[in-house]
């Protein structure tokens, strides 16, 4: 019996849900723990690498467990449901780190939850893809369902990539209760004399003074308490407490002049003055804004509201992950209810030993696998650092909107490249020539990206040009590596006398996870060296020397390293890959004759 539209829809929804979960974890876990919660970038890089490698080795084990399962509901659906429920819970916990945790406790929490997330995701992912033969007939029906599921998975990934940053901000703003009160004068009455200054600062200067970073977010009403800050600062008379516009979003009004995070920096200082405690709020503004102000207006003329961006993002990720987890569970339940295993098809599984044995004995498969690793590491490095580029380099109060715009454009280009550009190119070129074109286009895109980044362009729109070249290449290469792997199966059958189809394609999952782990470690090293975080002084025109060096490290890492990786990949491919169309036809004829 042919698959019904209901069954196809049910299975496709499962792919949407599971890749929403995967993309949220893969793209934002480093940012959440490093940038928002302050976990060491190196610590997070090691955690992500170790977890990915462990997860890659865990895949074959889970495959064997599923293959040996026998229940009244089949061998696949029980594990699909169990894995989904546990993974959804772990996802929520992973993005809900307790605020009381810090230091080694927070690192341990991140490590345990992330590794458990990987284990439970594998528990669900392996049976999801392996169950296709159990409820489809062979041939076109099976190929069509696989293509549909892959497309739906792409939709799930695209949804999360596009909406996450904006959704986190909106949800976090609604759920966060740490906003200060509206009137600045309220703090004056509590502290006994808050001094509010609006002073001019040159675009090349930064605020001076002996300052410490306060990383818990701005909450003036809580911190501007006479007894509290007197106790904290009684041993140091020249220490100040600093907030910048990365720690907070703010909108101030000085008479009729609007002041916001795009043209000013806030420093809220507390300390001792002449033996008595004091507090001072300084707002540094650009010259053009300063010229419009009534400098004699006094404190009573300034009103405004401050909101901790760290708290907004922390709350936002917590509740956004809950929404994604709930949708994930609903979609997989629909999958489990909408399909039934129509046969007891055997599930082919491959152990780690079998994968590496097949790889060593098949030089063409080895070439493609190493090429995949190099290409994926290159692209994953950029994708891991992209959010930092938009937040700290292009910056601006609307960096979330610019980031969303870029991801929307990039996702659309990647999908169109897979669906339209590759078939079009295939009419005129061989797959090997298309591979060369795609890699060269990617390298060109990275070169343009590097030049634009170094030139200080602040608008998002010019960056769509390198984005087009890079993401169209990524889409085409995603199609090509699958084709090339399939070609190595025929080559291996001729060379070794056996057909290692399932083993070779199991290796694809392994190397993709390995590449993502390596890329995460490289990205974390970059963040550690550059010292980029919510407390880095890089906002607006008042970027310090440290901030400038930080941005240089970021720009070079997300462009030069991918360029080197792509160059090595194309050199290796051109020297070692021999399966052109002529060679493949010879192999096909030889196998037929046998």
C-alpha positions, 0 to 999 in steps of 0.5 A, spaced: 500 500 500 502 506 498 504 512 503 498 516 504 498 524 504 497 523 512 503 519 513 508 523 509 505 529 513 506 526 520 513 523 518 515 530 515 513 534 521 517 529 525 523 532 521 521 539 522 521 538 530 527 534 531 532 539 526 529 545 530 532 542 536 538 540 533 539 547 530 538 551 537 543 547 540 548 547 535 548 554 533 547 557 540 549 553 546 556 556 545 553 563 545 549 562 551 554 559 556 560 563 554 557 570 552 551 570 557 553 566 563 560 568 562 563 560 562 570 560 559 570 560 552 576 554 552 572 550 557 566 550 553 570 549 546 573 542 550 566 540 552 563 541 545 569 537 542 568 532 547 561 531 547 561 531 539 566 525 539 563 521 544 556 522 540 559 520 534 562 514 537 555 513 540 551 513 534 553 505 532 552 503 539 545 506 539 544 503 532 545 496 534 540 497 540 535 499 536 536 493 531 535 488 537 529 491 540 522 487 539 516 490 542 508 490 540 509 497 537 515 495 533 523 497 534 523 504 532 517 508 535 518 506 542 525 509 542 523 515 537 518 517 543 523 515 549 528 519 546 524 525 544 521 526 551 528 525 554 531 530 549 526 535 550 527 535 558 534 536 557 534 541 552 530 546 557 535 544 562 541 546 558 538 553 557 535 554 564 542 554 568 541 556 575 543 563 576 546 561 583 551 557 579 558 560 577 565 557 576 566 550 576 559 548 578 556 552 571 562 548 567 560 542 570 552 543 569 554 545 562 558 539 560 553 534 563 547 537 560 550 538 553 553 530 553 546 528 556 543 532 550 547 529 545 546 522 548 538 523 548 538 526 541 542 520 538 536 515 541 531 519 537 535 520 531 537 513 529 530 510 529 527 516 526 531 515 519 532 508 520 525 506 520 524 508 513 524 501 510 519 499 515 513 503 513 515 504 505 516 500 499 522 500 495 524 504 489 521 511 488 516 511 494 522 510 499 527 515 495 521 520 495 520 520 503 527 521 504 527 527 500 521 530 503 524 528 510 530 532 508 527 538 506 522 538 512 529 538 516 531 543 512 525 547 514 526 546 521 533 548 521 531 554 517 526 556 522 530 556 528 536 560 525 532 565 522 527 567 528 531 565 535 535 572 536 529 576 535 524 571 539 529 571 545 529 578 545 522 579 545 520 573 550 526 575 554 523 582 555 516 580 556 519 575 562 524 579 565 522 583 571 529 586 572 527 593 569 529 599 573 524 604 575 522 610 570 524 616 574 532 617 575 530 622 581 527 616 585 534 613 586 537 620 588 532 620 594 534 613 596 541 614 595 541 621 598 544 624 592 545 621 586 549 625 581 547 624 574 552 627 569 551 628 561 558 629 558 561 630 552 566 625 550 570 625 543 569 619 538 576 616 539 576 617 547 573 612 552 571 613 559 577 613 564 578 611 571 579 605 575 573 601 573 571 594 574 566 590 570 559 588 573 557 582 569 550 581 573 546 586 569 544 593 570 539 594 576 540 601 579 534 600 584 537 594 587 545 596 587 544 604 588 543 602 596 547 606 601 548 601 606 550 595 600 555 599 596 558 602 602 559 595 605 562 593 598 567 599 597 569 601 604 576 598 602 577 602 596 575 609 595 577 609 587 573 603 585 567 604 580 562 600 578 561 600 570 555 599 566 556 599 558 551 599 553 552 591 551 550 590 559 544 594 558 539 597 553 537 604 555 533 610 553 534 616 556 530 623 555 534 630 557 529 635 556 526 633 548 533 630 546 533 622 546 539 618 548 540 611 547 545 605 546 547 607 539 550 614 541 552 613 548 555 609 553 552 609 561 557 608 567 554 607 573 559 608 579 559 607 586 564 608 591 567 613 597 567 620 597 570 624 603 569 618 607 561 618 605 558 613 600 556 616 593 553 614 587 554 617 580 551 615 573 555 618 567 552 618 560 557 619 555 554 621 548 557 623 542 559 631 540 552 631 535 548 629 541 551 633 546 551 640 542 543 639 543 543 638 550 541 644 555 547 643 560 544 647 565 537 643 566 539 638 572 538 632 574 530 633 574 530 633 567 533 626 565 528 620 565 529 614 562 529 606 563 535 601 563 534 594 562 539 588 563 540 585 556 544 579 559 537 578 563 533 579 557 537 574 553 537 569 559 530 569 560 529 569 553 533 562 551 530 559 557 523 560 555 524 559 547 527 553 549 521 550 552 517 552 546 521 549 541 521 543 546 514 542 546 513 543 539 518 537 538 514 533 543 508 534 539 511 533 532 514 527 534 507 524 537 504 526 531 509 522 527 508 516 532 501 516 531 501 517 524 505 512 521 505 504 522 511 499 521 508 495 515 514 490 515 520 487 520 525 490 515 532 488 518 536 495 520 543 495 517 548 497 522 555 499 522 560 499 528 566 503 529 571 498 527 567 496 520 567 504 519 574 505 519 576 498 516 572 500 510 575 507 510 582 505 510 581 500 504 577 505 500 582 510 498 577 514 494 572 514 500 578 516 505 579 522 500 571 524 500 571 524 508 577 528 509 574 533 504 568 533 508 571 534 514 575 540 511 569 543 508 565 543 514 570 545 519 571 551 515 563 553 514 562 551 521 567 556 524 564 562 520 557 560 523 559 559 530 562 566 530 557 569 526 553 572 531 559 575 535 560 579 528 553 582 528 553 583 535 560 586 537 563 588 530 557 591 526 553 592 533 548 597 533 541 597 537 538 593 531 544 588 531 538 582 532 534 585 526 541 585 521 543 578 524 536 575 522 536 579 515 542 575 514 540 568 516 534 569 512 537 571 506 543 566 507 538 560 508 534 562 502 540 562 498 542 555 500 536 552 499 535 555 492 542 552 490 540 545 492 534 545 488 535 550 482 543 552 481 545 545 482 541 542 477 542 548 472 550 547 473 549 539 472 546 541 465 553 544 463 558 541 467 561 534 470 560 534 478 567 534 479 567 541 475 561 543 479 565 542 485 571 546 483 566 552 481 563 551 488 569 551 492 572 557 488 566 561 489 566 560 497 573 562 497 572 568 493 566 570 498 570 569 504 576 574 501 570 579 499 567 578 507 574 579 509 576 585 505 569 588 507 570 586 515 577 590 515 574 596 511 569 597 517 563 597 513 557 598 518 551 596 514 548 589 513 547 589 506 553 589 503 555 583 506 549 579 503 554 579 497 559 574 500 553 571 503 551 569 497 557 566 494 559 562 501 552 559 502 550 558 495 557 554 495 555 550 501 548 548 498 551 545 492 557 542 496 552 538 500 549 535 494 555 533 491 558 530 497 553 525 498 554 523 490 561 522 491 560 518 497 555 514 493 561 513 487 566 511 492 561 505 494 561 502 487 569 503 487 570 499 494 565 494 491 570 493 485 576 494 489 575 490 495 569 485 493 564 487 497 559 493 498 560 497 504 554 502 502 551 502 510 558 503 513 560 508 508 554 513 509 554 511 517 561 515 516 558 521 513 554 522 520 560 521 524 565 526 520 560 531 520 559 531 528 567 531 528 567 537 524 562 541 528 566 539 534 573 541 531 569 548 529 566 549 536 573 548 539 577 553 534 571 558 535 572 558 543 579 559 542 578 565 538 573 568 543 578 566 549 584 570 545 579 576 543 576 576 550 569 578 546 564 578 551 558 582 553 563 586 557 568 588 552 568 595 550 566 595 543 560 599 543 559 605 538 564 609 536 568 609 543 571 602 541 578 601 545 584 599 543 583 592 546 576 592 543 579 593 536 584 588 537 579 583 539 575 584 533 581 583 528 582 576 531 574 575 530 575 577 523 581 573 521 578 567 524 572 567 521 575 568 514 582 566 513 581 559 517 575 557 512 579 560 506 585 555 508 581 549 509 577 550 503 584 551 499 587 544 502 580 541 501 580 543 493 588 541 493 586 534 496 580 533 492 584 534 485 590 530 487 586 524 490 579 523 487 579 519 480 572 518 480 570 522 474 565 520 469 569 516 465 572 512 470 565 511 473 562 508 467 568 503 467 567 501 474 559 500 472 561 496 466 566 491 470 561 490 475 555 488 470 560 483 467 562 480 474 
